[in-house]
Amino acid sequence: MKISPFILPSLILIICFSCSSDDDGGTTGNDVQQQFLDAHNKYRSDVGVSDLVWSKDLAISSKNWAESLAINCDLSHSDGAYGENIWMGTTDAFTMKDVVDLWGIEIANYNYSENSCDTGEVCGHYTQIVWANTTEVGCGVASCDGSDVWVCQYLPQGNYIGEKPY
């Protein structure tokens, strides 16, 4: 199994909206979970794939990875057993929906018939969101030097070379 190269490079944007977080980084409250799920499942519904469910284990893993990245205010993938989207933006400036939408807008860069990203563009965050075989998601956030580092992890992972997401 090889992961497709169009999952990298990671998208980094610094823009302002509004966001709040719980003591655990906003990953466990039912309302927060539902916001993440609704944002993801809108994109999945648009292409006819089943909804994701929230995974507490993935949320904990995502939060731990976000905290690890926040130590150096860095973005890199964990290279673990999960699919993963990462992103960084101004602290307390983004809602969960904002972050997922910034991944989801990559649909404009994805050519389904060719199963590829447009030349020089990123679309792997979007394809992970809509990967049909993915059934679970968990997300976490941590702060560093005026920025929030967001991580969502997916099980089973997607973005396999030569496979279409749906």
C-alpha contacts under 8 A as a table, 3 or more apart, distances in Angstrom:
res1	aa1	res2	aa2	distance
1	M	160	Y	6.94
2	K	160	Y	5.84
2	K	161	I	6.01
3	I	7	I	7.89
3	I	158	G	7.70
3	I	159	N	5.68
3	I	160	Y	4.70
3	I	161	I	5.81
4	S	7	I	6.26
4	S	159	N	5.33
4	S	160	Y	5.16
4	S	161	I	4.46
4	S	162	G	7.90
5	P	8	L	6.04
5	P	161	I	7.73
6	F	9	P	7.58
6	F	116	S	7.58
6	F	117	C	6.73
6	F	122	V	6.29
6	F	123	C	6.44
6	F	124	G	5.17
6	F	159	N	7.93
7	I	10	S	7.26
7	I	122	V	7.12
7	I	123	C	6.87
7	I	124	G	3.97
7	I	125	H	6.28
7	I	159	N	7.07
8	L	122	V	7.07
8	L	124	G	7.02
9	P	122	V	7.05
10	S	75	L	7.69
10	S	76	S	7.82
10	S	85	N	7.88
10	S	86	I	6.81
10	S	87	W	7.14
10	S	122	V	7.97
11	L	86	I	7.71
11	L	87	W	6.30
11	L	103	W	7.91
11	L	122	V	7.56
12	I	87	W	5.80
12	I	88	M	5.84
12	I	89	G	7.47
13	L	87	W	7.54
13	L	88	M	6.55
13	L	89	G	6.02
14	I	88	M	6.95
14	I	89	G	4.47
14	I	90	T	5.86
15	I	89	G	6.34
15	I	90	T	6.51
15	I	93	A	7.46
16	C	89	G	7.77
16	C	90	T	6.41
16	C	93	A	4.78
16	C	94	F	6.44
17	F	92	D	7.90
17	F	93	A	4.39
17	F	94	F	4.72
17	F	95	T	6.99
17	F	98	D	7.74
18	S	92	D	5.88
18	S	93	A	4.11
18	S	94	F	4.65
18	S	95	T	5.72
19	C	92	D	4.65
19	C	93	A	5.22
19	C	94	F	4.62
19	C	95	T	4.44
19	C	96	M	7.46
20	S	26	G	7.40
20	S	92	D	6.00
20	S	95	T	7.26
21	S	24	D	7.60
21	S	25	G	5.22
21	S	26	G	4.30
21	S	92	D	7.92
22	D	25	G	5.16
22	D	26	G	4.33
22	D	27	T	7.45
22	D	29	G	7.71
23	D	26	G	6.86
24	D	27	T	6.31
24	D	28	T	7.22
24	D	63	K	7.87
25	G	63	K	7.05
25	G	140	G	6.01
25	G	141	V	5.23
25	G	142	A	6.22
26	G	29	G	6.64
26	G	32	V	6.32
26	G	140	G	6.79
26	G	141	V	7.14
27	T	32	V	6.53
27	T	33	Q	6.53
27	T	59	A	6.05
27	T	60	I	7.78
27	T	63	K	7.49
27	T	138	G	7.59
27	T	139	C	6.07
27	T	140	G	5.37
27	T	141	V	7.67
28	T	32	V	6.87
28	T	33	Q	6.42
28	T	56	K	7.34
28	T	59	A	7.58
29	G	32	V	5.20
29	G	33	Q	6.11
30	N	33	Q	5.05
30	N	34	Q	6.05
31	D	34	Q	5.12
31	D	35	Q	6.26
32	V	35	Q	5.08
32	V	36	F	6.43
32	V	96	M	7.68
33	Q	36	F	5.26
33	Q	37	L	6.14
33	Q	54	W	6.72
34	Q	37	L	4.92
34	Q	38	D	5.82
35	Q	38	D	5.18
35	Q	39	A	6.13
35	Q	96	M	6.37
35	Q	97	K	6.52
36	F	39	A	5.26
36	F	40	H	6.24
36	F	96	M	5.71
36	F	97	K	6.43
36	F	100	V	7.47
36	F	139	C	7.74
37	L	40	H	5.18
37	L	41	N	5.78
37	L	52	L	6.67
37	L	53	V	6.99
37	L	54	W	6.97
37	L	137	V	7.87
38	D	41	N	5.10
38	D	42	K	6.02
39	A	42	K	5.54
39	A	43	Y	7.22
39	A	96	M	7.64
39	A	97	K	5.30
39	A	100	V	6.12
39	A	101	D	7.13
40	H	43	Y	5.70
40	H	44	R	6.57
40	H	52	L	7.50
40	H	100	V	6.55
40	H	129	I	6.26
40	H	130	V	7.92
41	N	44	R	4.76
41	N	45	S	5.83
41	N	50	S	7.85
41	N	51	D	5.28
41	N	52	L	6.43
42	K	45	S	5.17
42	K	46	D	6.28
43	Y	46	D	5.14
43	Y	47	V	6.89
43	Y	104	G	6.96
43	Y	129	I	7.29
43	Y	130	V	6.50
44	R	47	V	5.50
44	R	48	G	6.22
44	R	49	V	5.22
44	R	50	S	6.65
44	R	51	D	6.56
44	R	129	I	7.09
44	R	130	V	4.97
45	S	48	G	4.89
45	S	49	V	5.82
45	S	50	S	6.90
45	S	51	D	7.19
46	D	49	V	7.91
47	V	130	V	7.57
47	V	166	Y	7.57
49	V	130	V	7.14
49	V	132	A	5.60
49	V	166	Y	7.12
50	S	132	A	7.16
50	S	135	T	7.83
51	D	135	T	7.18
52	L	134	T	7.26
52	L	135	T	4.84
52	L	136	E	5.09
52	L	137	V	6.44
53	V	135	T	6.30
53	V	136	E	4.87
53	V	137	V	6.31
54	W	136	E	5.73
54	W	137	V	5.27
54	W	138	G	5.76
55	S	58	L	5.20
55	S	59	A	6.16
55	S	136	E	5.84
55	S	137	V	5.63
55	S	138	G	5.16
56	K	59	A	4.93
56	K	60	I	6.17
56	K	138	G	6.37
57	D	60	I	5.18
57	D	61	S	6.20
57	D	138	G	7.23
58	L	61	S	4.96
58	L	62	S	5.88
58	L	136	E	8.00
58	L	137	V	6.33
58	L	138	G	4.37
58	L	139	C	6.83
58	L	152	C	7.88
58	L	153	Q	5.94
58	L	154	Y	7.23
59	A	62	S	5.01
59	A	63	K	6.01
59	A	137	V	7.41
59	A	138	G	3.80
59	A	139	C	4.61
59	A	140	G	5.79
59	A	152	C	7.47
59	A	153	Q	7.45
60	I	63	K	5.10
60	I	64	N	6.10
60	I	138	G	7.49
60	I	139	C	7.72
60	I	140	G	7.19
61	S	64	N	5.08
61	S	65	W	6.18
61	S	138	G	7.94
61	S	140	G	8.00
61	S	153	Q	7.76
62	S	65	W	5.13
62	S	66	A	6.05
62	S	138	G	6.57
62	S	139	C	5.25
62	S	140	G	4.93
62	S	141	V	7.64
62	S	151	V	5.35
62	S	152	C	5.82
62	S	153	Q	6.00
63	K	66	A	5.02
63	K	67	E	6.15
63	K	139	C	6.61
63	K	140	G	3.95
63	K	141	V	5.71
63	K	142	A	7.02
63	K	151	V	7.02
64	N	67	E	5.14
64	N	68	S	6.22
64	N	140	G	7.68
65	W	68	S	4.93
65	W	69	L	6.20
65	W	78	S	6.99
65	W	151	V	7.23
66	A	69	L	5.12
66	A	70	A	6.10
66	A	140	G	6.42
66	A	141	V	5.56
66	A	142	A	5.36
66	A	149	V	5.76
66	A	150	W	6.21
66	A	151	V	5.84
67	E	70	A	4.97
67	E	71	I	6.60
67	E	141	V	7.34
67	E	142	A	5.21
67	E	143	S	7.58
67	E	149	V	7.95
68	S	71	I	5.57
68	S	72	N	7.93
69	L	72	N	6.05
69	L	73	C	5.80
69	L	74	D	5.21
69	L	75	L	6.16
69	L	76	S	7.34
69	L	149	V	7.20
70	A	73	C	4.37
70	A	74	D	6.36
70	A	142	A	6.17
70	A	143	S	5.95
70	A	144	C	5.13
70	A	148	D	7.92
70	A	149	V	6.50
71	I	74	D	7.65
71	I	144	C	7.02
72	N	144	C	7.69
73	C	144	C	5.48
73	C	145	D	7.01
73	C	147	S	7.73
73	C	149	V	7.65
75	L	86	I	7.09
75	L	87	W	7.29
75	L	88	M	7.53
75	L	149	V	7.72
76	S	86	I	7.68
77	H	84	E	7.09
77	H	85	N	7.96
77	H	86	I	7.26
78	S	84	E	7.94
79	D	82	Y	7.80
80	G	83	G	7.89
81	A	157	Q	7.38
82	Y	153	Q	5.86
82	Y	154	Y	5.43
82	Y	155	L	5.59
82	Y	156	P	6.45
82	Y	157	Q	5.05
83	G	128	Q	6.99
83	G	153	Q	5.41
83	G	154	Y	4.64
83	G	155	L	6.40
83	G	156	P	6.93
83	G	157	Q	3.91
83	G	158	G	5.94
83	G	159	N	7.97
84	E	128	Q	7.68
84	E	151	V	6.98
84	E	152	C	5.65
84	E	153	Q	4.37
84	E	154	Y	6.04
84	E	157	Q	7.61
85	N	103	W	8.00
85	N	125	H	5.83
85	N	128	Q	7.76
85	N	151	V	5.79
85	N	152	C	5.28
85	N	153	Q	6.51
86	I	149	V	7.27
86	I	150	W	5.54
86	I	151	V	4.54
86	I	152	C	6.56
87	W	99	V	7.51
87	W	149	V	5.90
87	W	150	W	5.15
87	W	151	V	6.68
88	M	147	S	6.45
88	M	148	D	5.55
88	M	149	V	4.54
88	M	150	W	6.05
89	G	93	A	7.30
89	G	94	F	7.42
89	G	147	S	5.26
89	G	148	D	5.44
89	G	149	V	6.86
90	T	93	A	5.41
90	T	94	F	7.47
90	T	146	G	5.94
90	T	147	S	4.32
90	T	148	D	5.93
91	T	94	F	7.64
91	T	143	S	6.51
91	T	144	C	7.98
91	T	146	G	5.20
91	T	147	S	4.31
91	T	148	D	4.71
92	D	148	D	7.13
94	F	97	K	7.95
94	F	98	D	5.74
94	F	99	V	6.63
95	T	98	D	5.04
95	T	99	V	6.54
96	M	99	V	5.32
96	M	100	V	6.36
97	K	100	V	5.19
97	K	101	D	5.90
98	D	101	D	5.09
98	D	102	L	6.19
99	V	102	L	5.18
99	V	103	W	6.70
99	V	150	W	7.81
100	V	103	W	5.20
100	V	104	G	6.00
101	D	104	G	4.62
101	D	105	I	5.91
102	L	105	I	5.57
102	L	106	E	7.43
103	W	106	E	5.84
103	W	123	C	7.95
103	W	125	H	5.24
103	W	126	Y	5.43
104	G	107	I	6.04
104	G	125	H	7.03
104	G	126	Y	4.79
104	G	129	I	7.42
105	I	108	A	6.18
105	I	126	Y	7.19
106	E	109	N	5.22
106	E	110	Y	6.73
106	E	122	V	6.66
106	E	123	C	4.83
106	E	124	G	7.77
106	E	125	H	7.15
106	E	126	Y	5.53
107	I	110	Y	5.14
107	I	123	C	6.51
107	I	126	Y	6.05
107	I	127	T	7.89
109	N	117	C	5.44
109	N	118	D	5.22
109	N	121	E	6.11
109	N	122	V	6.58
109	N	123	C	5.66
110	Y	115	N	7.25
110	Y	116	S	5.93
110	Y	117	C	4.60
110	Y	118	D	6.20
110	Y	123	C	5.66
111	N	114	E	5.49
111	N	115	N	5.61
111	N	116	S	5.43
111	N	117	C	6.01
111	N	118	D	6.80
112	Y	115	N	4.63
112	Y	116	S	6.83
112	Y	164	K	7.51
115	N	162	G	7.73
115	N	163	E	7.72
115	N	164	K	5.95
117	C	120	G	7.82
117	C	121	E	6.03
117	C	122	V	6.19
117	C	123	C	5.59
117	C	124	G	7.88
118	D	121	E	5.35
118	D	122	V	7.59
122	V	125	H	7.68
123	C	126	Y	5.47
123	C	127	T	6.42
124	G	127	T	4.95
124	G	128	Q	6.04
124	G	159	N	6.88
125	H	128	Q	5.28
125	H	129	I	6.43
126	Y	129	I	5.14
126	Y	130	V	6.50
127	T	130	V	5.20
127	T	131	W	5.75
127	T	158	G	7.64
127	T	159	N	6.67
127	T	165	P	5.92
128	Q	131	W	5.08
128	Q	154	Y	7.81
128	Q	157	Q	7.43
128	Q	158	G	5.46
128	Q	159	N	6.10
128	Q	165	P	7.46
130	V	134	T	7.85
130	V	165	P	6.38
130	V	166	Y	7.14
131	W	134	T	5.55
131	W	158	G	5.66
131	W	159	N	7.36
131	W	165	P	4.37
131	W	166	Y	6.02
132	A	135	T	7.74
132	A	165	P	5.87
132	A	166	Y	5.06
133	N	156	P	6.62
133	N	157	Q	8.00
133	N	158	G	7.38
134	T	154	Y	6.51
134	T	155	L	5.39
134	T	156	P	4.85
134	T	157	Q	6.19
134	T	158	G	6.72
135	T	154	Y	7.56
135	T	155	L	6.13
135	T	156	P	6.72
136	E	154	Y	5.67
136	E	155	L	5.19
136	E	156	P	7.33
137	V	152	C	6.70
137	V	153	Q	5.67
137	V	154	Y	4.64
137	V	155	L	6.57
138	G	152	C	5.61
138	G	153	Q	5.55
138	G	154	Y	6.84
139	C	150	W	7.38
139	C	151	V	5.51
139	C	152	C	4.04
139	C	153	Q	6.26
140	G	150	W	5.96
140	G	151	V	5.40
140	G	152	C	6.48
141	V	148	D	6.41
141	V	149	V	5.46
141	V	150	W	4.48
141	V	151	V	6.25
142	A	148	D	5.56
142	A	149	V	5.33
142	A	150	W	6.84
143	S	146	G	6.93
143	S	147	S	5.58
143	S	148	D	4.32
143	S	149	V	6.03
144	C	147	S	5.25
144	C	148	D	6.31
144	C	149	V	7.55
154	Y	157	Q	5.46
154	Y	158	G	7.93
158	G	165	P	7.24
159	N	163	E	7.34
159	N	164	K	7.96
159	N	165	P	6.93
160	Y	163	E	5.57
160	Y	164	K	7.96
